[in-house]
């Protein structure tokens, strides 16, 4: 048998113990022979238990397993799991979500996945205005384990745990120091990353302190630097059709529309150094002058982040401990959009009107320059508390206070004031026919119409939490009845304040509006575990939550574990839950946006197939609704855990989640289905130009009119229900040979049913765009002596695009090797996305704003990336 290094042993143990379901097996217990078997906190219960007794599906990913796979941040670790089935938002240039990263278990929504640090829920992020958490802000260097509970857990953790729970366990008891430096170098331009991490700690019999610091910088990816997002023009007869024959450009360059939007025409000479001629621009018959925005815009942002974590603990006598946990994150980011685009009215008497009558001009403000946005964010999270035992050791307790403070600001340059530009067009000072003119009067008009935008974000949150646990003086056949109970109180205030220009809807080229609100809540919870026999136990939990702004809810849950045989365990759970509306769902003012949509109603009336229906930008408005009620849910999970032979672990879980009173604004493709059925929800309006020959008019631009009498109005509402059914399979084996140790693992997540009912219309989503029915990973760790290599394979199923095209199945191969031949030194090299796969894209429409957003949620877009790192422990 070959000698194993410290790294090889720890990584093998991590894969044997941590990456598998914590519904433990005999092999896992054997692997822990050198550790004392004790009751520990397991995500999904407030009752301390042995790992083998956990009745719910929890996956644990250890720091050693993360290092072996070559991950550099928490976001990539979690998003790469198959449980993040439908993908989740990642840092995107130009988005109001800014530089955050989310996780979305079961595809139920990032704001329905609870994120905890050391068992305590992290408050939501004001960039999204929801309960979803920016997992980018958590320093990986301070992470001990990441636990993923894939069962609904509102009865344990309250609102937002309908989809499951991510519990990030931070390091505490640590002696020594570690410095770690790493770089990532893609084979294509953009996405270069470098990082430095430092961790130091000291502990003795009475106290411990740990400090961790992390710095990361990553460069943007420009649209022009990727083949799928740069300008692509299909072969066509004549000029390309906007939204059909071209990606990386659209019809809004210098295009005129008649007042009834029945005909389009080119305005000016359409300088082809940045413009391009198109047919049917903006889905209006005729010709137009489009703009190649992909030459300027970025897909992802430049980001620079500093993060620190402190953990300090002090024993107070033999039975009590004082502790403090502090997390501080500072982030700066910047992104780029193409120059502002907008539609406005040109009067017949305007001095340079080329057609002599009123018309709508859809114009790209190329001389104003690209829209450059920057964000500056500081996040502080402090927890202080006591824990220990009371009543002669009969009761464990924990009491803590949390203060969370989030401050963010955003600045945007080179936007355009609508009222100013309309006046300058009317006076003839702004030359829209030749926007690159050097005439002093025109240059002065550019300066007078240019706007710098601002956005201030703030979240203030504080909470008090208490929990107690112990054994009741009641014994069943399997042992003492265990219990846990506690209470918590939280108060939060949130604001997202946009500049006065956007609040007045007086900006071309930007969307968004202010939102603010606050609430307090209190909760009481209780849980008990009944060991009916040594092989069978039942867990009961109930939670009562009371919110100041909409009322109260009770969430019960029951779970059971049965050891059928030495090699087989069965688990089951049933629970009810709820989710309070996000503050932005309640309080957001109407927000303007320009979204790329396929007007299926109009296309079908003209006999145009869904596949050939063009995608055009339309003016949309979303907003909050003070009449929203809470979502309620029911869920169940049935699972098997098998160990047919030593060190082979197989777990299979089947789940179902139903959500009533679903809070959402319908997806755009769904709106047109509802419109054709005459079933649009109250408050939702599709404003159209007059019909002609039985064909509905195009969606109106808000030029002569103001919302809600123009554009597409799509507000939040409790619209119906969502039901998701699926399966999660894990298969893991670990074996040693004279040639080294091997640890293969397979993870597969399947969505059998993903169904929404919106105002009586049932929409089946599994296998459709954004909703892949299958996702799988394969991981193989090989280690021998001072060398370990990890191979990782990720696969995502194909999907039918909304355009009736397809997103092809996608896979990625990655490899990472670590050498530990010198005491205290680790050297790693690797390649992520070995075969340099592009993200899967809609093979009909290509990379548009909408389809690109789908691809970025699901797939790695960096391309092939070479990685290297050096780690020194002392």
C-alpha positions in Angstrom: 0.0 0.0 0.0 1.4 3.4 -1.0 2.0 6.0 1.7 -0.5 8.9 1.6 0.3 12.5 2.2 -1.6 14.7 4.6 -3.5 16.2 1.7 -4.4 12.9 0.2 -5.7 11.6 3.5 -7.7 14.7 4.2 -9.2 14.9 0.8 -10.2 11.2 0.7 -11.8 11.7 4.1 -13.6 14.7 2.8 -14.9 12.9 -0.2 -15.9 9.9 1.9 -17.6 11.9 4.6 -18.4 15.3 3.3 -19.5 15.2 -0.3 -21.9 12.3 0.4 -25.3 12.7 2.0 -24.9 13.1 5.7 -27.4 10.3 6.2 -24.4 8.3 7.2 -23.4 4.7 6.4 -21.3 2.2 8.1 -18.4 3.1 5.8 -18.6 6.7 6.9 -18.5 5.7 10.5 -15.5 3.5 9.9 -13.8 6.4 8.2 -14.2 8.4 11.4 -12.6 5.8 13.7 -9.9 8.2 14.7 -12.5 10.9 15.7 -14.8 10.7 18.7 -18.4 10.0 17.8 -20.4 12.8 19.2 -23.6 14.6 18.6 -23.2 17.6 16.4 -25.4 20.2 14.8 -26.6 19.0 11.4 -28.4 21.4 9.0 -32.1 20.7 9.0 -32.5 20.3 12.7 -31.8 22.3 15.9 -31.4 19.0 17.8 -27.8 17.9 18.0 -27.4 14.3 16.6 -24.9 11.9 15.2 -24.5 12.2 11.5 -25.9 8.7 11.0 -29.2 9.7 12.6 -30.0 12.7 10.3 -33.4 12.1 8.8 -33.2 14.6 5.9 -31.0 14.9 2.7 -28.0 17.0 3.5 -24.9 17.2 1.4 -21.7 18.4 3.0 -18.8 19.8 0.9 -15.6 20.2 3.0 -12.8 22.8 2.5 -10.5 20.0 1.4 -12.9 18.8 -1.3 -13.2 22.4 -2.5 -9.5 22.8 -2.7 -9.1 19.5 -4.5 -11.6 20.6 -7.2 -9.8 23.9 -7.6 -12.6 26.3 -6.8 -11.7 29.8 -5.9 -14.9 31.2 -4.4 -18.0 30.1 -2.6 -20.3 31.1 -5.5 -18.7 28.7 -8.0 -18.8 25.9 -5.5 -22.5 26.1 -4.9 -23.5 27.0 -8.4 -21.7 24.0 -9.8 -23.8 21.5 -7.9 -26.6 19.8 -9.7 -29.0 21.1 -7.0 -28.7 24.6 -8.6 -30.7 23.0 -11.3 -31.9 26.0 -13.3 -28.8 28.0 -12.7 -28.7 31.3 -11.0 -27.7 34.9 -11.5 -24.0 35.7 -11.8 -22.2 39.0 -12.1 -23.5 40.7 -15.3 -22.7 44.0 -16.8 -25.5 46.5 -17.0 -27.9 44.6 -14.7 -29.6 46.3 -11.7 -28.5 43.3 -9.7 -24.9 44.6 -10.0 -22.0 42.3 -9.0 -23.8 39.8 -6.8 -24.0 36.0 -7.2 -27.0 33.9 -6.2 -28.0 30.3 -5.7 -31.3 28.8 -6.7 -32.1 25.3 -5.3 -34.6 23.3 -7.3 -35.2 26.3 -9.6 -37.8 27.6 -7.1 -36.2 31.0 -7.0 -33.1 32.4 -5.4 -35.3 34.2 -2.9 -36.8 30.8 -1.8 -33.4 29.4 -0.9 -32.3 30.3 2.7 -28.6 31.0 3.1 -27.1 30.6 6.6 -23.7 31.3 8.1 -23.1 29.1 11.1 -26.8 28.2 11.3 -28.0 31.8 11.3 -29.9 33.2 8.3 -28.1 35.9 6.4 -30.3 38.9 5.5 -31.2 39.6 1.8 -29.4 41.9 -0.6 -30.7 45.4 -1.4 -29.4 45.1 -5.0 -32.1 42.6 -5.7 -34.5 44.0 -3.1 -35.3 40.4 -2.1 -34.3 37.8 0.5 -31.7 36.3 -1.8 -28.1 36.5 -0.5 -24.9 37.6 -2.3 -22.8 34.5 -1.8 -19.8 36.3 -3.4 -19.3 38.3 -0.2 -18.4 35.2 1.9 -14.6 34.6 2.0 -13.7 31.1 0.9 -10.5 31.1 3.0 -12.6 31.1 6.2 -15.0 28.3 5.1 -14.8 24.9 6.9 -17.8 23.2 5.3 -20.8 24.0 3.1 -23.9 22.1 4.0 -26.8 21.9 1.4 -30.2 20.8 2.7 -32.3 19.9 -0.4 -35.6 19.5 1.5 -38.0 22.4 2.3 -37.4 23.7 5.8 -39.7 26.5 6.7 -40.6 24.8 10.0 -36.9 25.0 11.1 -35.6 28.2 9.5 -38.8 30.2 8.6 -39.6 32.0 5.4 -37.4 31.7 2.3 -36.4 28.0 3.0 -39.1 26.6 0.7 -36.5 25.5 -1.9 -33.9 24.4 0.7 -31.0 25.7 2.8 -27.4 26.5 2.2 -25.5 26.5 5.6 -21.9 27.8 5.4 -19.9 26.7 8.4 -16.9 29.0 9.1 -13.6 28.0 10.7 -13.2 28.7 14.4 -10.6 26.5 16.2 -7.4 27.0 14.2 -3.7 27.1 15.0 -1.1 28.5 12.6 -1.0 30.6 9.5 -1.7 30.0 5.8 -1.0 32.2 2.8 -2.5 31.3 -0.5 -2.0 33.0 -3.9 -3.7 31.9 -7.2 -4.2 33.1 -10.7 -6.6 32.2 -13.5 -5.7 32.9 -17.1 -8.3 32.1 -19.9 -7.1 31.2 -23.3 -9.3 33.9 -24.7 -9.5 37.6 -23.8 -11.2 38.6 -20.6 -12.0 36.9 -17.2 -8.4 36.9 -15.9 -8.5 36.5 -12.1 -6.0 36.7 -9.3 -6.5 36.2 -5.6 -4.5 36.3 -2.3 -5.8 34.7 0.9 -4.4 34.8 4.4 -5.6 32.9 7.5 -4.1 32.9 10.9 -5.3 31.6 14.2 -4.3 30.6 17.7 -6.1 28.6 20.4 -5.6 27.2 23.9 -7.7 25.4 26.5 -9.7 28.5 27.2 -9.8 30.7 24.1 -9.3 30.8 20.4 -9.1 33.5 17.7 -9.1 33.3 13.9 -8.6 36.0 11.3 -9.0 35.5 7.6 -8.4 38.0 4.7 -9.1 37.6 1.0 -8.5 39.7 -2.0 -9.8 38.9 -5.5 -9.8 40.8 -8.8 -11.4 39.6 -12.0 -11.5 41.2 -15.4 -14.6 41.7 -17.5 -15.5 39.8 -20.7 -16.4 42.0 -23.7 -19.1 40.9 -26.0 -16.8 41.3 -29.0 -14.3 38.8 -27.5 -16.6 35.8 -27.8 -17.8 34.4 -31.1 -21.4 33.8 -29.9 -21.9 37.4 -28.5 -20.1 39.5 -31.1 -21.8 40.7 -34.3 -23.2 37.7 -36.2 -25.2 38.1 -39.5 -26.9 35.3 -41.2 -27.0 35.0 -45.0 -30.1 36.8 -46.2 -31.7 38.2 -49.3 -30.9 41.9 -48.9 -30.4 43.6 -45.5 -30.8 41.3 -42.5 -34.1 41.2 -40.6 -33.8 42.7 -37.1 -34.1 40.0 -34.5 -34.1 37.2 -37.0 -30.9 37.4 -39.1 -28.6 39.3 -36.8 -27.3 39.2 -33.3 -25.0 41.7 -31.6 -26.9 44.5 -33.2 -30.5 45.8 -33.2 -32.7 48.1 -35.2 -32.4 51.1 -32.8 -29.5 53.1 -34.5 -31.2 55.9 -36.4 -34.6 54.5 -37.4 -37.7 56.5 -38.0 -41.3 55.2 -37.4 -44.5 56.6 -38.6 -46.8 57.8 -35.7 -49.0 54.7 -36.0 -45.9 52.5 -36.1 -46.9 51.0 -39.4 -43.8 51.8 -41.4 -40.0 52.2 -40.6 -37.4 54.2 -42.5 -33.8 55.1 -42.4 -32.8 58.5 -40.9 -29.6 60.0 -42.1 -26.8 58.2 -44.0 -26.5 55.3 -41.6 -22.7 55.4 -41.2 -21.7 51.7 -41.5 -18.6 52.2 -39.2 -21.0 51.7 -36.3 -24.5 51.5 -37.9 -25.9 48.8 -40.1 -29.0 48.8 -42.4 -31.8 46.3 -41.4 -35.2 45.3 -42.5 -38.2 45.3 -40.3 -36.4 47.2 -37.4 -38.2 46.9 -34.0 -40.7 44.5 -35.7 -42.1 47.3 -37.9 -42.3 46.8 -41.7 -39.7 48.8 -43.8 -36.0 49.5 -43.5 -34.1 51.0 -40.6 -30.6 52.0 -39.4 -29.5 49.6 -36.7 -26.5 49.7 -34.3 -23.7 47.2 -33.6 -23.9 47.4 -29.8 -21.7 44.3 -29.3 -18.6 46.2 -30.4 -18.9 48.2 -27.1 -20.8 46.3 -24.5 -19.5 43.9 -21.8 -21.0 40.5 -20.8 -19.5 40.5 -17.3 -18.1 43.1 -15.0 -14.7 44.1 -13.7 -14.8 43.3 -10.0 -12.4 43.8 -7.1 -13.2 42.5 -3.7 -11.7 42.6 -0.2 -13.2 40.3 2.5 -12.3 39.6 6.1 -13.6 37.2 8.7 -12.9 37.1 12.5 -13.9 34.4 15.0 -13.1 34.8 18.7 -14.2 32.5 21.5 -13.5 32.5 25.3 -14.6 30.0 27.8 -16.3 31.4 30.9 -15.8 28.7 33.5 -16.4 25.1 32.5 -20.0 25.5 31.2 -20.2 28.7 29.2 -18.6 30.4 26.3 -18.5 33.9 24.9 -18.1 34.2 21.1 -17.9 36.8 18.4 -18.1 36.4 14.6 -17.4 39.3 12.3 -17.5 39.5 8.5 -16.6 42.5 6.4 -16.7 42.7 2.6 -15.8 45.6 0.4 -16.4 45.4 -3.4 -15.9 47.7 -6.3 -17.1 46.8 -9.8 -17.7 48.4 -13.2 -19.5 47.4 -16.4 -20.2 48.9 -19.8 -23.3 49.1 -22.0 -23.4 50.5 -25.5 -24.4 54.2 -25.9 -27.9 55.0 -24.8 -30.9 54.1 -27.0 -34.4 55.6 -26.9 -37.4 56.7 -28.8 -38.8 60.2 -28.9 -41.1 62.4 -30.9 -39.7 64.6 -33.7 -42.2 67.3 -34.7 -43.0 68.2 -38.2 -41.6 71.7 -37.7 -38.3 70.5 -36.2 -35.5 72.3 -38.1 -33.8 69.2 -39.5 -36.8 67.0 -39.9 -36.0 64.9 -43.1 -39.6 63.8 -43.8 -41.6 67.0 -43.1 -44.1 65.3 -40.7 -44.3 64.1 -37.1 -42.5 60.8 -36.6 -41.0 58.7 -33.9 -37.2 58.5 -33.9 -35.5 55.4 -32.4 -32.0 56.7 -31.9 -28.6 55.5 -30.6 -26.7 58.4 -28.9 -23.3 57.3 -30.2 -21.6 60.7 -29.6 -22.6 60.7 -25.9 -20.3 57.7 -25.4 -20.8 54.2 -23.9 -22.8 53.9 -20.7 -20.3 53.1 -17.9 -21.7 52.0 -14.6 -19.7 51.5 -11.4 -20.7 50.0 -8.0 -19.2 50.4 -4.5 -20.5 48.1 -1.8 -19.6 47.6 1.9 -21.2 44.7 3.8 -20.7 44.2 7.6 -22.1 41.3 9.5 -21.5 41.0 13.3 -22.7 38.3 15.7 -22.0 38.2 19.4 -23.4 35.6 21.8 -23.1 33.1 24.6 -23.5 29.4 24.5 -23.0 26.5 26.9 -25.0 24.3 29.3 -27.3 25.0 32.2 -29.2 23.1 34.9 -26.3 20.8 35.6 -25.7 20.1 32.0 -29.3 19.1 31.2 -29.9 21.9 28.7 -27.7 23.4 26.0 -28.3 27.0 25.2 -27.3 29.6 22.7 -28.1 33.4 22.8 -26.9 35.7 20.1 -27.3 39.2 18.8 -26.7 40.1 15.1 -26.1 43.5 13.4 -26.0 43.5 9.7 -25.3 46.6 7.7 -25.1 47.0 3.9 -24.2 50.2 2.1 -24.0 50.4 -1.7 -23.8 53.1 -4.3 -23.9 53.1 -8.1 -23.0 55.7 -10.6 -23.8 55.7 -14.3 -22.3 58.0 -16.9 -23.3 59.1 -20.4 -27.1 58.7 -20.1 -29.5 61.0 -21.8 -32.2 63.2 -20.3 -35.4 62.8 -22.3 -36.8 66.3 -21.8 -33.6 68.0 -22.7 -32.9 66.0 -25.8 -36.5 66.5 -27.0 -36.1 70.3 -26.6 -32.7 70.2 -28.3 -34.1 68.2 -31.2 -37.0 70.6 -31.5 -34.6 73.6 -31.6 -32.3 71.9 -34.1 -29.3 72.1 -31.8 -28.9 68.4 -31.6 -28.2 66.9 -35.0 -29.6 63.4 -34.9 -29.2 63.0 -38.6 -25.4 63.2 -38.1 -24.7 62.5 -34.4 -20.9 62.6 -34.9 -21.1 66.1 -36.2 -18.3 68.4 -34.9 -20.6 71.5 -35.0 -20.1 73.5 -31.7 -23.8 73.8 -31.3 -24.2 70.1 -31.6 -21.4 69.4 -29.2 -23.0 71.8 -26.7 -26.3 69.9 -27.1 -24.6 66.6 -26.3 -23.2 68.1 -23.1 -26.5 69.7 -22.1 -28.4 66.4 -22.6 -25.9 64.1 -21.0 -26.8 62.8 -17.5 -24.9 61.2 -14.7 -27.1 58.8 -12.7 -26.9 57.7 -9.1 -28.3 54.9 -6.9 -28.0 54.6 -3.2 -28.7 51.3 -1.4 -29.0 50.5 2.3 -30.0 47.6 4.4 -30.1 47.8 8.2 -30.9 44.6 10.0 -30.6 43.5 13.6 -31.8 40.4 15.4 -31.8 38.5 18.7 -32.0 34.7 18.7 -32.2 32.2 21.5 -32.3 28.4 21.3 -32.3 25.6 23.9 -32.1 21.9 23.6 -31.9 18.8 25.8 -33.5 15.5 26.7 -36.9 15.0 28.2 -37.3 12.7 31.2 -39.1 10.3 28.9 -37.4 7.2 27.5 -38.6 5.2 24.5 -37.3 1.9 23.2 -34.6 3.8 21.2 -33.5 6.2 24.0 -34.4 9.5 25.6 -36.8 11.9 23.8 -34.9 15.0 22.7 -36.2 18.5 22.3 -35.3 21.9 21.1 -37.1 25.3 21.3 -36.4 28.9 21.0 -37.4 32.3 19.7 -36.0 35.1 17.5 -36.8 38.7 16.8 -35.6 40.7 13.7 -36.0 44.2 12.5 -35.0 45.3 9.0 -35.1 48.5 6.9 -34.3 48.6 3.2 -34.0 51.3 0.6 -33.0 51.5 -3.0 -33.1 55.1 -4.0 -32.6 56.1 -7.7 -31.8 59.6 -8.9 -34.6 62.0 -9.5 -34.2 61.8 -13.3 -35.2 58.1 -13.3 -37.9 58.6 -10.7 -39.5 61.1 -13.1 -39.0 58.6 -16.0 -36.9 61.3 -17.7 -33.9 59.2 -18.8 -33.2 57.4 -22.1 -31.0 54.3 -21.8 -31.7 53.3 -18.2 -34.4 51.6 -16.2 -35.3 51.4 -12.5 -37.1 53.3 -9.8 -36.8 53.7 -6.1 -38.1 51.3 -3.5 -38.0 51.3 0.3 -39.7 49.7 3.2 -39.2 48.0 6.5 -40.7 45.3 8.7 -40.1 43.5 11.9 -40.9 39.9 12.7 -40.7 37.5 15.6 -40.8 33.8 15.7 -41.1 30.9 18.1 -40.1 27.4 17.2 -40.0 23.9 18.8 -38.8 20.5 17.7 -38.6 17.0 19.2 -37.1 13.7 18.2 -38.8 10.5 19.2 -36.5 7.4 19.1 -39.3 4.9 18.8 -36.8 2.0 18.5 -33.1 1.8 17.9 -33.8 1.6 14.1 -36.8 4.0 13.8 -37.2 7.6 14.9 -39.6 10.5 14.2 -38.9 14.2 14.3 -41.6 16.8 14.7 -41.1 20.6 14.3 -43.3 23.6 14.3 -42.6 27.3 13.8 -44.8 30.4 14.3 -43.8 33.6 12.4 -45.4 37.0 12.8 -44.7 39.8 10.4 -45.6 43.4 11.0 -46.7 44.1 7.5 -48.9 41.1 6.5 -49.6 38.8 9.4 -48.6 35.4 10.8 -48.2 31.9 9.7 -47.7 28.5 11.3 -45.3 26.0 9.6 -45.3 22.3 10.8 -43.1 19.5 9.7 -42.6 15.7 10.4 -39.6 13.6 9.4 -38.8 10.0 10.0 -35.8 7.7 9.6 -35.9 3.9 9.5 -32.9 1.5 9.4 -34.5 -1.3 7.4 -31.3 -3.3 7.2 -27.6 -2.8 7.9 -27.2 -1.8 4.2 -30.4 0.1 3.8 -32.0 3.2 5.4 -35.3 4.9 4.5 -36.1 8.6 5.2 -39.2 10.6 4.7 -40.5 14.1 5.5 -43.5 16.3 5.0 -43.9 20.0 5.8 -45.8 23.1 5.3 -44.1 26.5 4.8 -44.6 30.0 3.7 -42.7 32.9 2.2 -43.3 36.5 3.0 -43.4 38.9 0.0 -40.0 40.6 -0.6 -40.0 44.2 0.4 -39.4 45.3 -3.2 -42.5 43.2 -4.2 -44.5 45.3 -1.9 -43.0 48.8 -2.2 -41.2 49.2 -5.5 -42.4 52.1 -7.6 -43.1 51.5 -11.4 -39.8 50.6 -13.1 -39.2 51.2 -16.8 -37.2 48.7 -18.8 -36.6 47.8 -22.4 -36.8 44.0 -22.8 -36.3 41.8 -25.9 -39.6 39.9 -26.4 -41.3 37.9 -29.1 -44.8 39.3 -29.8 -46.3 35.9 -30.4 -49.8 37.3 -30.5 -49.0 39.6 -33.5 -46.9 37.0 -35.2 -49.5 34.3 -35.1 -52.1 36.7 -36.4 -49.9 37.3 -39.4 -49.2 33.6 -39.9 -45.6 33.8 -38.8 -44.4 30.7 -37.0 -43.1 31.0 -33.4 -39.7 30.0 -34.7 -39.5 32.9 -37.2 -41.2 35.4 -34.9 -38.6 38.3 -34.4 -37.5 39.5 -31.0 -37.7 43.2 -30.5 -37.1 45.6 -27.6 -40.3 46.9 -26.1 -40.9 49.3 -23.3 -42.0 47.5 -20.1 -43.0 48.6 -16.6 -42.9 46.5 -13.4 -43.7 47.5 -9.9 -44.7 46.5 -6.4 -48.1 45.7 -5.0 -49.1 46.4 -1.4 -52.0 43.9 -1.6 -49.7 40.9 -1.9 -50.3 38.0 0.5 -47.7 35.4 1.7 -47.0 32.3 -0.4 -47.7 29.0 1.3 -46.2 25.7 0.5 -46.5 22.0 1.0 -43.6 19.6 0.4 -42.6 16.0 0.9 -39.4 14.1 0.4 -38.9 10.3 0.2 -35.3 8.9 0.3 -33.3 5.7 0.2 -29.7 5.3 1.3 -27.9 2.1 0.4 -24.5 0.7 1.1 -24.6 -2.7 -0.8 -20.8 -3.1 -0.4 -18.2 -1.5 1.8 -17.5 2.1 1.0 -20.1 2.3 -1.8 -22.8 4.8 -1.0 -26.0 5.3 -3.0 -28.7 7.8 -2.1 -31.9 8.6 -4.0 -34.4 11.2 -3.0 -37.8 12.0 -4.6 -39.4 15.3 -3.7 -42.5 17.4 -4.4 -43.0 21.1 -3.6 -46.3 23.0 -4.2 -46.5 26.7 -3.7 -49.9 28.5 -3.5 -50.3 32.2 -4.0 -47.2 32.4 -6.1 -45.8 36.0 -6.2 -44.5 36.8 -9.6 -44.8 39.0 -12.6 -45.4 36.6 -15.6 -42.6 35.9 -18.0 -43.0 37.7 -21.2 -43.7 34.6 -23.4 -46.4 33.7 -20.9 -48.1 37.1 -21.2 -48.8 36.6 -24.8 -50.3 33.1 -24.2 -52.6 34.8 -21.5 -53.4 37.6 -23.9 -54.5 35.2 -26.6 -56.7 33.4 -24.1 -58.2 36.7 -22.9 -56.9 35.9 -19.5 -54.4 38.7 -18.6 -54.2 39.2 -14.8 -55.7 42.4 -13.3 -53.2 45.3 -13.6 -51.3 43.6 -16.5 -51.8 45.5 -19.8 -50.3 45.1 -23.3 -50.8 48.5 -25.0 -50.9 48.2 -28.8 -51.1 50.4 -31.8 -54.4 50.2 -33.7 -55.2 46.8 -35.4 -55.0 46.6 -39.2 -56.8 44.0 -41.3 -57.4 41.9 -38.1 -53.7 42.0 -37.1 -53.0 43.5 -33.7 -50.8 46.5 -33.7 -47.3 46.5 -32.3 -46.7 47.4 -28.7 -46.7 51.1 -28.4 -43.6 53.2 -27.4 -44.1 55.6 -24.5 -43.4 58.7 -26.6 -46.6 60.6 -27.0 -48.2 58.8 -24.0 -47.0 57.9 -20.5 -47.4 54.6 -18.7 -49.7 52.9 -18.0 -51.3 53.9 -21.3 -48.3 52.7 -23.4 -45.8 49.8 -23.4 -46.2 46.6 -21.5 -47.4 46.8 -17.9 -46.4 43.8 -15.9 -46.9 44.1 -12.1 -46.4 41.6 -9.3 -49.4 39.6 -8.0 -50.4 36.4 -6.3 -51.0 34.7 -9.6 -51.5 31.0 -8.9 -49.5 28.0 -7.9 -46.2 26.3 -8.8 -45.5 22.6 -8.5 -42.1 21.0 -8.8 -41.3 17.3 -8.7 -37.9 15.8 -9.0 -35.2 13.3 -8.0 -31.7 13.7 -6.7 -29.3 10.7 -7.0 -25.8 10.4 -5.5 -23.5 7.5 -6.1 -20.0 7.5 -4.4 -17.3 4.9 -4.0 -13.9 5.0 -2.4 -11.2 2.4 -2.7 -7.4 2.0 -2.2 -5.0 0.1 -4.4 -1.2 -0.3 -4.5 -1.3 2.3 -7.2 -3.1 4.9 -5.2 -6.5 5.8 -3.8 -9.6 6.5 -6.0 -12.8 8.3 -5.1 -15.4 8.5 -7.9 -18.7 10.2 -7.4 -21.8 10.8 -9.5 -24.5 13.4 -8.8 -27.7 13.7 -10.9 -30.7 15.9 -10.4 -33.9 15.4 -12.5 -36.9 17.7 -12.7 -39.9 15.5 -13.7 -42.4 18.3 -13.4 -42.2 22.0 -13.2 -45.7 23.5 -13.6 -47.0 27.0 -13.1 -50.7 28.0 -13.1 -51.1 31.6 -13.8 -54.7 32.9 -13.6 -56.1 29.6 -14.7 -53.6 28.9 -17.4 -51.3 25.9 -16.8 -47.7 26.3 -18.2 -45.4 23.3 -18.2 -41.8 24.4 -18.0 -39.6 21.3 -17.6 -37.3 21.0 -20.6 -38.1 24.6 -21.7 -35.7 27.6 -21.8 -34.2 28.2 -18.4 -35.7 24.9 -17.1 -33.4 22.0 -18.0 -34.9 18.7 -16.9 -31.6 17.0 -16.1 -28.3 18.1 -14.7 -25.4 15.8 -13.7 -21.8 15.9 -12.4 -19.1 13.3 -12.2 -16.0 13.7 -10.0 -13.0 11.5 -9.7 -10.2 12.1 -7.1 -7.0 10.1 -7.5 -4.2 10.4 -4.9 -0.9 8.7 -4.3 1.9 9.8 -2.0 2.4 13.6 -2.2 0.3 14.0 -5.4 -3.5 14.3 -5.9 -5.4 15.0 -9.1 -9.1 15.7 -9.4 -11.2 15.4 -12.6 -14.6 17.0 -12.8 -17.3 16.7 -15.4 -20.4 18.9 -15.6 -23.4 18.2 -17.9 -26.6 20.1 -18.5 -29.5 18.8 -20.6 -30.8 20.4 -23.7 -33.8 22.7 -23.6 -36.4 24.0 -26.0 -36.0 27.7 -26.6 -39.0 30.1 -26.4 -38.2 30.9 -30.0 -38.8 27.2 -30.9 -35.1 26.8 -31.4 -33.0 24.7 -28.9 -30.3 25.1 -26.3 -28.1 22.1 -27.0 -26.9 19.8 -24.2 -23.7 21.2 -22.7 -20.8 19.7 -20.9 -17.5 20.8 -19.4 -14.3 18.9 -18.4 -12.0 20.3 -15.7 -8.8 18.9 -14.0 -6.8 20.1 -11.0 -3.6 18.7 -9.6 -2.0 19.3 -6.2 1.6 18.5 -5.1 2.6 18.5 -1.4 6.2 17.2 -1.6 7.7 19.9 0.6 6.4 20.3 4.2 4.0 23.1 4.5 3.9 23.9 0.7 1.2 23.0 -1.7 1.4 23.7 -5.5 -1.6 23.4 -7.7 -2.1 23.6 -11.4 -5.3 23.0 -13.5 -7.4 23.6 -16.5 -11.1 24.4 -16.2 -13.3 23.8 -19.3 -10.5 21.7 -20.9 -12.2 21.5 -24.3 -13.0 25.3 -24.4 -16.7 24.9 -24.6 -18.9 27.9 -25.3 -22.1 28.3 -23.4 -25.1 26.7 -25.1 -27.2 29.3 -26.9 -30.5 29.5 -28.7 -29.8 28.0 -32.1 -32.6 30.1 -33.6 -32.2 33.6 -32.2 -28.6 33.3 -31.0 -27.1 35.5 -28.3 -29.6 38.2 -27.5 -30.1 40.1 -24.3 -32.7 37.6 -23.2 -31.2 34.4 -24.4 -27.8 35.5 -23.2 -29.1 36.0 -19.7 -30.4 32.4 -19.8 -27.0 31.1 -20.9 -25.1 33.0 -18.2 -27.3 31.6 -15.5 -26.6 28.1 -16.5 -23.2 27.8 -18.1 -19.6 28.9 -17.5 -18.8 31.6 -20.0 -15.1 32.1 -19.3 -14.0 29.5 -21.8 -10.8 27.4 -21.2 -9.1 28.7 -18.1 -5.6 27.8 -16.9 -5.2 27.9 -13.1 -2.2 27.9 -10.8 -1.8 28.4 -7.1 0.7 28.3 -4.3 -0.2 27.7 -0.6 2.1 27.8 2.3 1.3 26.8 5.9 3.4 27.8 8.8 
